[in-house]
Amino acid sequence: MSKFYVFAVLGVLFGLATADTPANCTYEDIRGVWSFYEGERSGNNSIECSDFKGPAVNVFKIELLFPNVAVDELGNKGYWTLVYNQGFEVVINYRKYFAFSLYKTSGGNVTSYCDSTLPGWSHDILGKNWACYNALKVKPSIAPKHHREHL
């Protein structure tokens, strides 16, 4: 086997290993009504959202329904999907929204806050007009989940 293939396989495995977050949220944790707090829609795909705290210039609610229907407060419909157990994506009104579920670590323990997101990204369906956003579930349904991170 050539060195190129070995490095290619190792690169893919390393990328997969570092791409996961320790959040652990289920479909039922995510389903419900969410408030989205979105910043200015003037960025590009290199926008840095990890420290986004506002200001929110677009504030709206979206209900995530069974099996994958998203409905905003004006009755517009779209769809949503859980991304593994780590976050979710919503497509509605010609925009895509993705965020990871909020989690915090302390030593080897992880606490998942499935009613909140880390700062996420949104953009129009053409991949333009990027923005940062946060989302909070309107009616939190369960207490935070605690689990031990496997190293």
N, C-alpha and C positions, 0 to 999 in steps of 0.2 A: 504494500500500500504506500502511495507516495506521501511525502510530508505535507503536501497541500491538503489532501483529504483528511489527514490526522488533525491538522490545525483547523480546518473548516468544521469538523465534527466537534472538536473541543470548544471552538468559538460559539457554536450553536448551543451546546450544553451550558456553557458559562452564561450566555445571555438568558437562557431559561431559568437558571438558578438564581440570578440576580433580579429578574423581572417580577417575581412574586412578592406580594405584600402579605403580612401575616393576618390580615383581616379575615373574618370568617362569618359571613352573613348569608342567610338563606333567602330563597324566593319570598317566603312569607314575611321575613324581616323587612324586605324592601317594598313589597306591595303596599299601596296606600296613597295618601295625599302628601305631596311634598311642596314646600316653598322654595323657589329658586331665586337666588340673589346674584345677578349677572352684572359684570362690569361693562365698560365701554367696548363696543364691537368694532374696534379699529386696529387690532393686532394682526399678525401673520402667524404662520405655523411655528415660529421660533419663540412665541410668547412664553414668558416664565410665570407660572401661576402658583408655584409652591407656597408663596407667602401672601397670597391674595386675601385681603380682609375688606375690600371695598375701595371706593364707594360703589354701591350697587345702583346702576342706572335703569335696570330692567328687573322688576320684581313681579313674580307671577307664580301661580299654583298649577301643578300638574298632578292628576290622579293616575297612578299606575295600577291597572286592573288586570284581572285574569282573562285570558292567558298571557297576552302581551300587548294589550291596548293601552295607549296613553291618551288622556283627554285633558285639555287645558280648561281654564275657567270660562272661556268663551265658547266651549263646545267643540273646538277643533280636535281632530283625532290624528293620532300617529301610532307609533309602536315603541316598545321598550324591550330590553333584554338584560338579564343578569350576566355579568362577565365573570365566569367561574364563580367563586364565592367572595370576590374581592371588590367588586364595584358594579356599576350599571350604566347602560347607554340608553338615551331617549332620543328618538327622531320625531320631531313635530314642527309644524309651521316652517318647513324648509330649513331647519337647523338641527344639528346633532349636538348632544350634550353627553360628556363622559366624565365620571369622577370615581375615584376609589372610595370605599367606605372608610370612615374614620376609625383609627385604632391607635392605641398607645401601648408602649412597652415599658416594663419595669423588671429589670433582671431578665430572667427566662420566662416571665409571664407576659401575656398579651391580653389586652382588653379591647374588644370590638364594640364600637358604638354604631350600631346599624341604623340609627335614626339620624345620622349626620354623615356628611361627606368631607373628605379632604378637599382642598381647592381643586377644581377640575377645569376642563376646557370645553368651549363650545365654538362652533363655526357653522357657516351656511353649508348647504349640501354640495356646493362647488368647492369647498375647502378654503373659503375666503372669509374675511371679517371675523377673525378669531377674537375670543373674549375669555376671561376667567370667570368662574362662578363657584358658589357654595350652595348646598341644598340642605334643608332640614325637614325632617318628617313632621307634619303638622300634629299628628296624634301618635307620639311614640307608643309602641305596643308592648315592648318588653324591656327589661333591665339590661344593662350592658352584659356582654358575654365574656367570660374569662376562660382562657385556655393557656396551656404551656406550649411555648414555641419549641418545635423539634429542630435541633441543629444538625 
